[in-house]
């Protein structure tokens, strides 16, 4: 007697992949609703031509994916225009400008 191969996921496979899939879906929704994604950050170094980090776009030169808030960037993030560190950036918009070294 031959057994036909089982189709679909086995219970063990579902239990393995379900938490991963749920985590990805939950994280994506939380990021889309994150108000920090609407904050633009400008490099304030004197030699910089005016680079602006947009969290909704990310930064491809450093493999930063879209929808990455400024505060979630790695500590060694640098301006792709002038090479200044993360501490040189300030938040722009709503008439408020905060330097990262003074207030986050």
C-alpha positions as CSV (number, residue, x, y, z in Angstrom):
1,X,0.0,0.0,0.0
2,X,1.4,3.4,-1.1
3,X,0.7,6.5,0.8
4,X,0.0,9.7,-1.1
5,X,2.3,12.6,-0.1
6,X,0.7,15.0,2.3
7,X,0.0,18.4,0.9
8,X,0.1,21.6,2.9
9,X,1.8,22.5,6.1
10,X,2.1,20.0,8.9
11,X,1.1,21.0,12.4
12,X,4.7,21.2,13.5
13,X,5.5,23.6,10.6
14,X,2.6,25.8,11.4
15,X,3.6,26.1,15.0
16,X,7.1,27.0,13.9
17,X,6.3,29.6,11.3
18,X,3.1,31.2,12.9
19,X,4.9,33.3,15.5
20,X,7.4,34.5,13.0
21,X,4.7,35.5,10.5
22,X,2.6,37.2,13.2
23,X,5.6,39.1,14.5
24,X,6.4,40.5,11.0
25,X,2.8,41.6,10.5
26,X,2.5,43.2,13.9
27,X,5.8,45.0,13.5
28,X,4.9,46.3,10.1
29,X,1.6,47.8,11.4
30,X,3.3,49.4,14.4
31,X,5.9,51.0,12.2
32,X,3.3,52.4,9.7
33,X,1.5,54.1,12.6
34,X,4.7,55.4,14.3
35,X,4.5,59.2,14.5
36,X,8.3,59.3,14.5
37,X,8.3,58.4,10.8
38,X,6.9,61.9,10.0
39,X,9.9,63.6,11.6
40,X,12.6,64.8,9.1
41,X,16.2,65.2,10.4
42,X,18.7,67.6,8.8
43,X,22.5,67.4,9.0
44,X,23.7,70.5,10.8
45,X,27.4,70.2,10.0
46,X,28.9,73.4,8.6
47,X,30.4,71.7,5.6
48,X,27.2,69.8,4.7
49,X,25.2,70.9,1.7
50,X,21.9,70.2,3.6
51,X,21.2,66.5,3.6
52,X,17.8,65.6,5.1
53,X,17.1,62.1,6.5
54,X,13.5,61.0,5.7
55,X,12.5,57.9,7.8
56,X,9.9,56.9,5.3
57,X,12.6,56.6,2.6
58,X,15.5,55.2,4.6
59,X,19.1,55.5,3.4
60,X,20.2,53.1,0.7
61,X,23.9,54.0,1.0
62,X,24.0,52.5,4.5
63,X,21.4,49.7,4.0
64,X,18.8,51.5,6.2
65,X,15.4,50.3,5.1
66,X,12.4,52.5,4.6
67,X,10.2,53.2,7.7
68,X,13.2,53.3,10.0
69,X,12.8,56.1,12.6
70,X,15.9,58.3,13.2
71,X,16.1,57.1,16.8
72,X,16.3,53.5,15.6
73,X,19.3,54.2,13.4
74,X,22.6,52.6,14.5
75,X,24.9,54.8,16.6
76,X,27.5,54.9,13.8
77,X,25.0,56.4,11.3
78,X,26.7,59.2,9.3
79,X,25.6,61.8,6.8
80,X,26.1,60.5,3.2
81,X,26.8,64.0,2.0
82,X,29.6,65.1,4.4
83,X,30.3,62.2,6.7
84,X,29.1,63.9,9.9
85,X,27.9,61.7,12.7
86,X,24.4,61.2,14.0
87,X,25.0,63.8,16.8
88,X,25.1,66.6,14.1
89,X,21.5,66.1,13.0
90,X,18.6,68.1,14.2
91,X,14.8,67.6,13.8
92,X,13.0,70.0,11.5
93,X,9.3,70.7,11.1
94,X,6.6,72.4,13.0
95,X,8.9,75.3,13.6
96,X,10.9,73.3,16.1
97,X,14.6,72.3,15.7
98,X,16.2,70.0,18.3
99,X,19.8,69.0,18.1
100,X,20.3,65.3,18.8
101,X,23.0,66.0,21.3
102,X,20.7,68.2,23.4
103,X,17.3,66.6,23.3
104,X,15.9,63.4,21.6
